[in-house]
């Protein structure tokens, strides 16, 4: 059974587990909304660790929130989570407690900078690195129960091509791959795209280049990777943008704050703001390959509950 089919079955189990019989109109309402009415679920991922993925996720979330976009961050690095550390948060509970049935999702979500809502994950718990089918079902169920209207859900995945990484990339409607000019980063980014495309039928990828010295360097990096994916995979990747090398970023890490919040006028922050503006201004295209997302509609949880009552 492929991953997409598995995800669809999880959704069906989620519905039947609560004896919820949805009418065709309800299904259309949930899965057939216009793109502009759907929550933007964006997986921020990478083939290699150490490329700044979590810092980018945190600051992008802040930038979106400052543009009056209701933003939710899921820390999906389930075994080595650290977005709470990056933002100086000390949550009492995390995703592990939800999946273990010890806490409700509402008890675990914390407020971050700029009003961003964050679902922290566990760190140092090995069994979290490979979520079971039941745990994935629980997660889908609980995320759909969020009553708040959202504009964006950012999923900070782990690096690499492990099962959890594939799952969260499959669940997202959009995929942003983070890479740096380092050859190993580009090689691993290519490997991630290859697996997601060939084994999981993902067709659309966006590339964000981090830690570059100039816009020209970032563009050259993009061309090298895009030529490889086009030639060997027949996949055209899109250029989302770049983030300049900035010493202020390391200062923000040490101070455990999002760099866009601590140093709003820094080079890196201006790059992030430009990317956030670009994301907000577009009408996104999605892969139509049968994959599901956590949120088909901004009010998915409310719509499901209204049909059950």
N, C-alpha and C positions, 0 to 999 in steps of 0.2 A: 504494500500500500504506500503511495507516495505521500509526501508531507501535506500537499494541498488537500488531498482527499481526507487525510487524518484530521486536518483542521475543520473541514466541513462537518465531519462526524462529531467533532467536539461541540460545534455549535448546535447540532441536532440534539445531542445528549443534554446540552444546557437547557434547551427549550423543554424537552420531554421530562427532564428531572423535576420540573416544577409543575408538571401537568398543564403546561401552557400550550393551547391550540391556537395558532395564529391564523387569521383569515388571509386570503390572498392579498387583500388590501393592506393588511398589517405588514406582510412580508415585503410588499412593494414599498411601503413606507420606510421599512428598515433598510432594505438592501438596494432600493431603486431610486433614492434621492438624487437630485442633481448634484454634481461635484461641489458646487458652491455652498451646498447646505450640509456637507459632511464635515466631520471633524478631520482635520489634517493630521493623520498619524504618520510620523516621520521617524524611521529608524536611523540613528546615527551610529555608524559601524566602521570597522576597519579590519584589515587583514592582519595587522601587526599592532602590538601594544606600544605604548609610549609615543603615540602620535598626537596627543593632546585632545583625544576624543571627549573625555568627560569634562574638561575645562571648556571646550567649545559648546557642549550641550548646555552646561550651566549658564554660560554667558548669552547664548542664543535665546534660551528661555527668558532670561531677564530682559533682553532687547525686545522680544516679542511682547512681553508683559507691559513694558513701557510704551508700547504702541497700542495699548488697551486691548490686547488679545489675551483671553483667558487661556493660560498655558499650564499643562500638567506634565510632569517629568516622571517617567518610570525608569528606575535604575534596574536594568535588566542584566547587569553583570552579577548574576545571582550568587556566585561563589566568592568573588573578590570585589564586592561593591565598595564604591568610595565617593559617590557624588555628595553624600552627607559630609564627608571629611573635607572635600574641596570647598564646601559652603559653610563650614564651621558649625554644622548642626549635630546635635546629639540626641537622635530619636531613641525613645525607650523601646519601641517595637519596630519590626520591619516585616518584609514580605514573608520571611520564614514563619513568623507567628501566624500570619494569615493562612498560609498553605497547611500549617499544622493544626488549624482549627482553633488556635488559642485566642485569636483576636479578630475582630471584624475589620474590614478595610478602612472604614471611617476612623477607627482608633489608631491606625498606623500612618495615614497620610499626614504630613507635616507641612507647615507653611515656610517657604523659603524667601529669599530676597525678592522685592518687587511684587509680592503677592503670588508668586509661582507656587503651585501645589506639587509636592514631591512624595512619591512612594519609594521609600528607601528599601534596599535589599540587604541580604545577609552577607557577612564577610567571614571567611574561615570555616564555612560549613560545607564539607565536600559534597554531601548528597544534593546540595542546591545547584551544583554544576551540571546536573543532568535531570531536569524535571521530569517526573512521570506523567503519563497521560491524565491521571486523575488530578494532579497538581495543575496541569495546564487548563483543565476544565474548570477547576476552582478559580483560577486566575481570570479566565474569560468571564465567568459568572460574576465575580466580584467587581471587575472593571465596568461591566455593563450596568452595575447597580448604582454607579455614580450619578447622582441626580443633577449635579451642577452642569449647566451648559458650558461646553468647552469649544475653543477655536483650534487649539493645537495640543497634540500629545506627542512629546518627544521621548523616544525610547533609546536610552543609552545602553547599547549592547556590549557584551564582552568582545574581545578581539578574537580573530581566527575563524575557523569553520566548524566548530563543535556543534553538537545538536541544539543546545540552547540558542546559539547565535543564529542558526538557520531558522529556528522556530520564530524568534522575534522579528527577524527580517521578513519572513513570510507573512506574519500577522500585520505588519505595517503596510500602508498603502503607498508610501514613498521610501526610497532608500538613498541616504547620503553617505557616500564612502569617504572617509578621511584618509589622506595620505600626505607624506612629506617628500621632499626631493631625494631622500635616501634610497638607494637601489633596493634595499631589502623591503622598505615600505611599499615601493611600487610593485615589486614582485608579489608580495603578499596581498596587495589590493587586487591585482590581476587574478590571483588564485581564488579570492573570495568571490569576485564577480563571475568567474568561470563556474564555480560550484553552484552559485545561486541561479545562474542562467541554464546550465546544462542539466542539473538534477532537479531544480525546483521551478523551472520555467519563468523565472523573473526576466523581464525584458528592459526595464527602465532603471537606470542608475545615474546618480548625479555625483560629481566629484568636487570635493572641497580640498584645496591644497593648503596645508599649514606649514608654518615655520619657513617662509620664503623671504628672500632679501628684496625682491621687487616683483611687480606685476608681470614683467617679462619672464622672469624665472618661473613663476607659477604657470604661465601660459605654455612654456616649453615643456614643463613636467606633464601638464594635461595632454599636450599633443603626443608625447611619447607613449603614455598609457592608452590614449584613445586610438592611436594607430594600431597598437597591439591588439586591443579588444575588437577593433573593426576587422583586422586582417585574419585573426585566428578564431574569433568567436562569432563574427558577424553581428557584433553588438555595438551600437553607437551610444557612448556615454555622453552626458551633458556636463557642461562646465558651470558649477554653481558660483565659484569665487575662490578667494584666497585670504589668508591671514598672514600678515607680515611678522617677521621675528621682532620680538618686543621684550626688553628686559623687565618691563613692568608686569608682564604676565607671570614671571617667576616670583616677583614680589607678592602678587595677589595670591599665588598658591601658598606661599609661606604664611600669609595673613589669613588664609582660609576664607577668601571672598571671591566672588565672580569678578573677573578683571574688568568687565564692562561696567560694573557697578562701582568698583573702587577707583578705576582710572578711566572715566568715560571719554576723556580726550586723547587717550593713547592711540598709537597706530593700530594696534590689534583691535581695540574697541571700535574704532571707526570702520574697520573691515567687517566686524561682526554686525554692526548696525546696518551697513550696506547690504549684507546678505539677508538680514531680517526684513529689510525694506523690499528686497527683490522677491522673497518668499511671499510676503503679504500682498504684493501687487499682481501676482500671477493667478491664472486660472489653471490649476495643475492638471496634467494628464496622468492617468493611472493604468497600470497593467490590468487588462481584463482577462486574466487567465484563471478565474474561478477562486482566487484566494480570498479569504475573509479578513476583515480588520477587527480590531477591538471595538471600534465605534463605527457603525455604518451611518449613524446619524447623530447630530449633536444631542438629541434628546432620546437616545436609544433606550436608556434605562426607564425613563418615564413612559415611553410609548409601550414598551413591553408590559409594564405594570398595569397601565390603563386597560390593556386588552385582557389581562388576567382577571380583573375585578368585575 
